[in-house]
């Protein structure tokens, strides 16, 4: 647990500001040495939805593992993306995606998203894993898809919000520097940093701020990450560089649709059906290609 807390404190983030601020009381309590009552998070696991050809029959939700060979043909894998996306969450999600892709009985993947964003680390790899799937992917927003989560859903084949008050966007990068020196000195701890003579650029962003108040190196760092983020959104969604989505604003669902961040507003059942239909279409196209019948 401590390793993950320290990883969080030292990470760069793509996260919606309101959510970041809401975690400050817990951070302050941790730094002060106060006891934190950490409840284990209720882990939301992936599941599978199987469709039948019987008219008006509801799809069946199964408890199959994504690697299960008994999953009915043309099923949809539902993978939750819930809460903060830390680097270890991204790696877990990439494993789930690989499992779903490798199972021939799964014809498409639905990402069920409610996230304010997360760590910079690994998020580009997660988005690339989604984009490179050989099966259609649909993201369904159930609350929020902001910042890093927006990067994730931009890589899917289709994006659906479920409520007019879903919050989508926040395409921007920020980082924060925590200076605990005053607090540590109050409890009798003084830290002095020594750098090797040739290590003139080590920690240069933080050193510049501490030594001269120069914020340019840190701004350059954030700008670089921000441009990679923006480029991914432009390539994935075809949005012009001068669009207001790149100001970092977050939008309600209808405005997000108008700006091209999502395709439409619908229900969870509609999103499942959309994923299923895209999966069938993809399967037919692949079969036609193998028979040299496909001519787009």
C-alpha positions in Angstrom: 0.0 0.0 0.0 2.8 2.5 0.9 4.5 1.8 -2.4 1.4 2.9 -4.3 0.9 5.9 -2.1 4.5 7.0 -2.8 3.9 6.4 -6.5 0.8 8.6 -6.5 2.7 11.4 -4.7 5.5 11.3 -7.3 3.3 10.9 -10.4 2.3 13.3 -13.1 -1.4 13.4 -13.7 -4.0 13.9 -16.4 -6.9 14.5 -14.1 -10.0 16.7 -13.7 -9.3 19.5 -11.2 -12.4 19.0 -9.0 -11.4 15.4 -8.4 -7.8 16.3 -7.6 -8.8 18.9 -5.0 -11.2 16.4 -3.4 -8.2 14.2 -2.4 -6.3 16.9 -0.6 -7.7 16.3 2.9 -6.5 12.6 2.7 -3.1 13.7 1.4 -2.8 16.3 4.2 -3.8 13.7 6.8 -1.2 11.3 5.4 1.6 13.8 5.5 0.7 14.8 9.1 1.0 11.1 10.1 -2.7 10.8 11.0 -4.3 7.4 10.7 -6.2 6.8 7.5 -9.0 4.3 7.5 -8.5 2.8 4.1 -11.3 0.7 2.9 -10.5 -1.9 0.2 -12.0 -0.7 -3.0 -14.8 -2.8 -4.4 -13.1 -4.2 -7.5 -15.3 -4.1 -10.6 -14.4 -7.1 -12.6 -15.0 -7.6 -16.4 -17.9 -9.7 -17.5 -19.4 -11.1 -20.7 -22.8 -10.5 -22.3 -24.0 -13.2 -24.7 -26.7 -12.4 -27.3 -29.1 -14.8 -28.9 -30.9 -14.8 -32.2 -34.3 -15.1 -30.5 -36.4 -12.0 -31.2 -37.1 -9.8 -28.2 -35.0 -12.0 -25.9 -32.8 -10.0 -23.5 -29.1 -10.7 -23.7 -27.6 -13.0 -21.0 -24.9 -11.7 -18.6 -22.5 -14.5 -17.9 -19.9 -14.9 -15.2 -17.4 -16.3 -17.6 -13.7 -15.4 -17.4 -12.5 -13.5 -20.5 -10.3 -16.6 -21.3 -13.1 -19.1 -20.9 -13.5 -21.3 -24.0 -17.2 -21.9 -23.2 -18.3 -18.3 -23.8 -21.1 -18.3 -26.4 -20.1 -17.1 -29.9 -20.3 -13.4 -30.7 -20.3 -12.3 -27.1 -19.4 -8.8 -25.9 -16.7 -8.4 -23.2 -17.5 -5.6 -20.7 -14.5 -4.1 -19.1 -15.0 -1.4 -16.3 -12.7 1.6 -16.3 -13.7 3.1 -12.9 -12.2 5.8 -10.7 -8.6 6.9 -10.9 -6.5 5.3 -13.6 -3.2 4.6 -12.0 -0.3 3.0 -13.9 -1.0 -0.4 -12.4 -4.7 -0.1 -13.4 -3.6 0.6 -17.0 -1.4 -2.5 -17.0 -4.3 -4.6 -15.7 -6.6 -3.2 -18.3 -4.1 -4.0 -21.1 -4.1 -7.6 -19.8 -7.9 -7.8 -20.0 -7.8 -6.4 -23.5 -5.3 -9.0 -24.6 -7.5 -11.7 -23.1 -10.6 -10.4 -24.8 -8.8 -10.1 -28.2 -7.4 -13.6 -28.0 -10.8 -15.2 -27.3 -12.5 -16.0 -30.7 -15.9 -16.2 -29.0 -15.7 -12.5 -28.1 -16.6 -10.3 -31.1 -16.3 -6.8 -29.5 -15.3 -5.0 -26.4 -17.3 -2.5 -24.3 -15.4 -0.2 -21.9 -17.8 1.0 -19.2 -16.2 4.3 -18.1 -16.6 6.5 -15.1 -13.2 8.2 -14.4 -11.8 11.7 -13.7 -8.5 10.7 -15.3 -5.3 9.4 -13.9 -1.5 9.1 -14.2 0.4 10.1 -17.3 2.5 6.9 -17.0 1.1 4.0 -19.1 -2.0 5.9 -20.3 -0.6 6.2 -23.9 0.2 2.5 -23.9 -3.3 1.7 -22.8 -4.8 3.9 -25.5 -2.6 2.3 -28.1 -3.7 -1.2 -27.0 -7.3 -0.2 -27.5 -6.6 1.4 -30.9 -4.7 -1.6 -32.1 -7.4 -4.1 -31.3 -8.6 -6.4 -34.1 -12.1 -6.2 -32.8 -14.5 -3.2 -32.5 -14.5 -1.3 -29.2 -17.2 0.9 -27.8 -16.9 3.1 -24.7 -20.0 4.0 -22.7 -19.7 6.9 -20.3 -21.5 6.5 -17.1 -20.8 9.7 -15.2 -17.4 11.1 -16.3 -14.7 10.5 -18.9 -12.2 13.3 -18.2 -8.5 13.9 -19.0 -6.7 10.6 -19.1 -10.1 8.8 -19.4 -10.9 11.0 -22.4 -7.6 9.8 -24.0 -8.7 6.2 -23.4 -12.2 6.6 -24.9 -10.8 8.5 -27.9 -9.1 5.3 -28.9 -12.3 3.3 -29.1 -14.3 2.7 -32.3 -17.4 4.4 -30.9 -18.3 6.5 -27.9 -21.7 6.8 -26.1 -22.7 8.9 -23.1 -25.6 7.7 -21.0 -26.9 10.9 -19.4 -27.1 14.6 -20.4 -25.1 15.4 -17.3 -22.2 13.1 -18.1 -19.0 15.2 -18.0 -16.6 14.6 -20.9 -13.3 16.3 -22.0 -10.8 18.1 -19.7 -8.1 17.6 -22.4 -5.2 19.2 -20.7 -2.1 18.4 -18.6 -1.1 19.6 -15.1 1.4 18.7 -12.5 2.0 19.9 -8.9 5.1 20.2 -6.8 4.6 19.3 -3.1 7.1 21.1 -0.8 7.0 19.4 2.6 10.3 21.0 3.9 8.5 23.4 6.3 6.5 20.6 7.8 9.5 18.3 8.1 11.6 21.0 9.8 8.8 21.4 12.4 9.3 17.8 13.5 13.0 18.0 13.5 13.8 16.7 10.0 16.0 18.7 7.6 16.8 17.3 4.2 19.8 18.5 2.2 20.3 17.5 -1.5 23.7 16.9 -3.0 24.1 16.4 -6.8 27.1 14.9 -8.7 29.1 17.6 -10.4 28.1 16.4 -13.9 24.5 15.9 -12.9 23.7 19.5 -13.9 20.3 18.7 -15.4 19.1 16.2 -12.8 15.7 17.3 -11.3 16.2 20.5 -13.4 12.5 21.4 -13.4 12.2 21.3 -9.6 15.7 22.8 -9.0 14.9 25.8 -11.2 11.8 26.6 -9.2 13.5 26.2 -5.8 16.7 28.0 -6.7 15.6 30.8 -9.0 11.8 30.6 -9.2 12.1 29.8 -12.9 9.0 27.8 -14.0 10.0 27.5 -17.6 11.6 24.0 -17.4 8.5 22.6 -15.6 6.2 24.3 -18.1 8.2 22.8 -21.0 7.7 19.4 -19.4 4.0 19.8 -19.0 3.7 21.3 -22.5 5.4 18.2 -24.1 3.0 15.8 -22.4 0.1 18.0 -23.3 1.1 18.0 -27.0 1.3 14.2 -27.1 -2.2 14.1 -25.5 -3.6 16.6 -28.0 -2.0 14.8 -30.9 -3.7 11.6 -29.8 -7.1 13.3 -29.7 -6.6 14.9 -33.1 -5.6 11.6 -34.7 -8.2 9.5 -33.0 -11.2 11.8 -33.4 -10.2 14.0 -36.3 -10.8 17.2 -34.3 -9.2 20.4 -35.6 -6.3 21.8 -33.6 -8.1 25.1 -33.0 -11.2 23.4 -31.4 -12.2 24.6 -27.9 -11.8 21.0 -26.7 -8.1 21.7 -26.4 -8.5 24.5 -23.9 -8.9 21.9 -21.1 -12.6 22.5 -20.6 -15.0 19.8 -19.6 -18.4 19.6 -21.3 -21.8 18.0 -20.7 -22.8 15.3 -23.0 -24.7 17.3 -25.7 -21.9 19.8 -26.1 -19.3 17.0 -26.1 -21.3 15.4 -29.0 -21.4 18.7 -30.9 -17.7 19.0 -30.5 -17.0 15.5 -31.7 -15.8 14.0 -28.4 -18.6 11.4 -28.4 -20.8 10.0 -31.1 -24.2 10.0 -29.4 -26.2 9.7 -26.1 -27.9 6.4 -25.4 -28.4 3.8 -22.8 -26.2 1.0 -21.5 -28.4 -1.6 -23.4 -28.0 0.5 -26.5 -24.3 0.5 -26.1 -24.2 -3.2 -25.7 -26.3 -3.7 -28.8 -24.0 -1.3 -30.7 -20.9 -3.2 -29.7 -22.5 -6.5 -30.6 -23.6 -5.2 -34.1 -20.2 -3.7 -34.8 -18.6 -7.0 -33.8 -20.9 -8.9 -36.3 -20.1 -6.4 -39.0 -16.4 -6.8 -38.4 -16.7 -10.6 -38.5 -18.5 -10.5 -41.8 -15.9 -8.1 -43.3 -13.1 -10.3 -42.2 -14.7 -13.4 -43.6 -15.4 -11.6 -46.9 -11.7 -10.6 -47.1 -10.6 -14.1 -46.6 -12.8 -15.1 -49.6 -11.7 -12.0 -51.6 -15.3 -10.7 -51.6 -14.9 -7.5 -49.7 -14.9 -4.3 -51.8 -15.3 -1.2 -49.6 
